[in-house]
Amino acid sequence: MNALFRCLLKLFALVLLCGAALAQEPATCTQNCPAPYVPNEFWTTQYGPARANVILAATNFLSCPSSAYALCYYSGPGAVARKKRGAGALPALPCKVSGTDEGFADCRCFAETGVSYVDINAIRNTEAYVETVRVCGVDGADCRNLVSDELPGRVGALAGKTADLPIAPACNYLQADASGKAAMAPDAELVSTFSFARAKQYGLAQTDCTATAAPYAGCMTASCAYERDAKGKLTGFATCRCPVYTGPFQVGQANVSCATSDGTVWSAAYAPPSSGSSTAGQ
């Protein structure tokens, strides 16, 4: 019965999405854009809602240039991660379930600037999601994405052409406005996305935690605030309020324990084995 109910919900959401797309092209936001935040409760894939942070293909990662963002890919237990040989010390990035709302975790993340990537399946702002699917397609392939960013230097050089794709509408929701807030999420000074900014420090390997469903933080597009020291200066980190979801997942570090303690969870995502995706960004 639960499976049937979820299926009906998905079908209803799809009908609403398609109906809205036919009613107004290419976007619904025509005034006071980007649109105000409304939580996205759609099952954006068959594996779960936006907060599940599901990745089905590399094109799901939409490329968003020149924006401040939070990188929560390495957040989790409070202990300092083991550093790679020859690398500098790694900071503690605890991701602790909220004491007032177990549906969320407060995660310490890196504060970064530059190009980052948004998982189209994990856009938690309803309007941003609808606008983006209309322009980019459900898999993100019709907008600049992780794959197209590689075309000019690799495939494009061989084929004698480069990708000419639009930037995803979701990218407009990442940048803070004059009030200092980004429209993607409530009270967001910056938004959690994904990048390879710390890949040299942490490597690119993952730990598979799909044997048993467990809680994890789906930080993609979560609301974040800059961390400041006692004098009000930025520390280079951010605190993000990430929704907690229960299911299989992958962690963006090698040889770590899937289990956590002391009320912490991993910041993680889920790439199903058949999806062909090897990166789970959040």
N, C-alpha and C positions, 0 to 999 in steps of 0.2 A: 504493500500500500504506500509506504514512504517513497519507494522508487517511482511508483506511478504518479504520486503527487509532485515529485521533483520534475518528472518529465512534462507534466501538464504546465507547471510553472515556467519551464524553459520554453515550451511552445507558445504560451501566452506572451512572454517577454519578447520572443522573436516576432510575433504578430505585431506587437506595439512598435517595435523597432522598425520593421519594414513599413508599417503604415505611416510612421512619422517621416521616414526617408522619402516616401512617395509624395507626401504632402508638402514638403519644403526642401529644396535643394540649393546649395550643397550643405547648408548648416541651418540649425534652428536659431542660433543666437544672432540676432540682428541689432539689438540695442543693449547697452550696458554690458558689453562683452569684455572678457570672458564671462560666462553665465555664473550665477551664484551656485554654491555647492549643494547638491542633492546626492545622498549616498547611492552608489550603484549596487543594487541587489540582484542584478541579472546573473544567471549562471553563464558566464562568458565563454566557457567551454563545457564539455560533458563531464569534466572532472571537478568542477566546483565554481563558486562565485569569484568575483574579482579579488577578494581578499585571500584566495587560495594561492595567488601568484603562480599560475600555471603557464608553462612555456611549451608550445607545440612545434615551433619552427624558429630558425634564426631570424627570419623576417619579422617575427613578433616584436623584436627589439627595435623600436622607432628611434631614429637619431634626432636628438635635440641639441643644437649648437648654442654656445655662449650663454650658459645659464648656471647660476649657483645651484648646488644640489647637495644632498646628504647621501653618503655611501654607507649603507648598512649591511652590505654583503658579508662582512666578517664579524658581525655582532652576535653575541650568544652568552655563554657562561661568563661569570665575572672574572675568572682567572685569565692572566695574560697568556696569549697564544704563544706556542713555541716558535721562535724565529728561525728563518732559514739561515743556513751557513753563510757568514759574511754579511748578513743584513743587520740593520740597526734594531734596537729594541722595539718590540711591538707593544702598543698601548692596550690597556684593559678596555674592552668594549662590552660591558654587561648589558643584557637584554632581559629585564626583570618584569614579570607579570605584575600589573597594577594591583595595589592593595585595595583599591576602591572599585575596580571594574575588571574582573578576570577575563573579559573579552578583549583586553588590550594589554600591550607590554610597552614599557618605556625603555627604549634602546639607545645606547650611546653609539654614535656613528661618526665617521669622518665628514667634515665640511669641505667640499671641493668646489672648483669652478671649471668651466669648459664643457666640452661635448659629453653628454651622457645619453643613456638609452632608457626608454620607457617600454615596459612590456604591455602591449595592447590589451592583453587579456586581464591585466591587473589595474586598469584605470578605474579608480574608485569614485570619481566624479562622473555622475550620470551623463551630463551634457557633454563633457569632454570626451567620454567614451562614444556617445552616439555620433558626434561630429567627426571623430577620428575614424570610426568604422565606415562612415559614408565616403570619406575621401580616400582612405588607405586600404579599404577592404578588410575583411574579418581577420586576415593573417598579417596585415601590415605591408604587404609586398608592393602596394601602389604608392607608398611614400618612402622617403629616405629611411633606411633601416641599417641594421648591422651588416647585412649582406651587400647592399648597394654602396655602402661606405668603402667597401673593399674593392669594388669594381674598377675604379680609375687606375689603381696601382697594380692590379693583378689581371683579372679577367678582361677588363677594358683595354689594357695594353695589348693583349693578344687579339682581341676582336676589332681593335681600331675604333672603339667608341667608349663613351662613359655614360653612366646612369644620369638621367635628367628627371628627377622625381621631386614632388613637392615636400615641404616640411610638414609633418603631421600637426593637425590642429591642437592636439594635446600639449604640444610644446608651448603654446601660448599661455597655458595655464600654470606653467612652472615658474615664470619670472615674477618676482615681487613688484607690485605697483607702487604708486606714490605713497600709499599708506604703510608700505613695508611688508605687505602680505601677498601671498600667491593664491590665486583662485582655485587651484587644484584641490585644496583641503582646508578645513577650518583652521584659522589662526596660524597659518603656515608662513614662517619667515623664509623657509626653503622647503623643498620637497624631496623625499627619498626616491632616487632612481638608481641606475646601475652604470658602472664604467670599469675600465681596466686600469684606473689611476694607481691602484695599489698592487697590481699583479706582480711586480718585481719583488715586493716584500713577502707576499703570501703565496705566490705561485698560482697555477691555473687548475690544479687538481681538485677533486671533490670527494666527499664522503657520502655514500649512498645510505639513506635512512628510510627505505621503502618497505622493509620487511614487516613492520608493525606501524599502524597509524598512531601518531602522537601529536601533541600540540606544538606549533611553531608560529613564529611571527612573520606575517606576510607584509613586509615593509614597503613594497613598491607603491609609490604615490602617496605615502603616508605624510602627515603633517609633522613638521620639524621646527625646532627653535634653536638658534645659535646658543652654544654653551659659552658662558662668560666667567671670568675669574672674579675675585673679590673686588677688583678695581673696575669691573665692567668691560674689560678687554676681551676680545674674542680669543678662544683657546685653540681654534682649528678643529673643533668637534661640534656636534649637534646632538640634541636629544629628540628622538622621533617617537611618536605615539602610533604604534603598529598594531593592527588587529591580529588577534590570535585565532588560528584555524587548526583543526585537527585532521590529519591525513598523512599520507606518505610524503616524503620530501628529500631533497638533497642539500647538503651543507657546502658552502664554497671554500672549504679547506680540506686538506688531505689528512687522513689518519687521526680523526677526532672521534670522540665518543658521541653517539647519537643521543644518549641519555644526558640529562642535565639535572641540577640540584639547586637548592636554595631559592626556589621560585623563579628560576631563569628558564628561558627557551632560546632556541636558535632562531636567528633571522634566516629564513630559508625560502625555497620555492620548490615546485614539483614539475619535472620534465618527464612525462610518461615514456617508458622504454621504446615505444613505437614511433615517437615523435621525431626521432633523428636529431634532437637537440642535445648538446653536451654542456650547455651553459645555463645556469639557473640564477638569474640576477634579481636582486632586490635592494 
